[in-house]
Amino acid sequence: MFDLAWSEIALIAVVALVVIGPKDLPEAIRGAARGIQKLRRMAAEFQGHADELVREAKLDDVRNTISEIRNFDLKGEIQRAVDKDGSIRDTFATDPLKDTPPYTPPAPSVDTAPPAFVPPAPIAEVAPPATTVDAPPAFIPPGTTPPANHQA
């Protein structure tokens, strides 16, 4: 942890023996050990509180996500995507036949006269096409004999 070599530890022990003295050295070592234990307990307690805070924060995120999913308004989202300005909803909400005036044709203007009556053109009679006697009929029913001038 501190990367102390055995020679460095021996030097610290000799200095402590000279400074503290041989009589009070065991009590000083016990006090240092108690202090280190107390520091370890405090560090473990701090780590436990920090872990608990992380878990609560993650749980809060999960709770928030679940509440967002529960409160998700699918119908509203679709309406906002399809009908942003609300015109479609207004079209279906209002009755198109209610409170509308009856139809009145536009009044003729003074500047224009009504169109004059134009009689329809007479239908020309179409003469049937002339047939020649030598032409064979287009259809010969079965069981009949063809004409004499017909070539098969």
Secondary structure, DSSP 8 states (H G I E B T S, - for coil): -----HHHHHHHHHHHHHHH-TTTHHHHHHHHHHHHHHHHHHHHHHHHHHHHHHHHHHHHHHHHHHHHHHT--HHHHHHHHH-SSSHHHHHHHS-TTTT----------SSS--------------------SSS--S---TTS---TT---
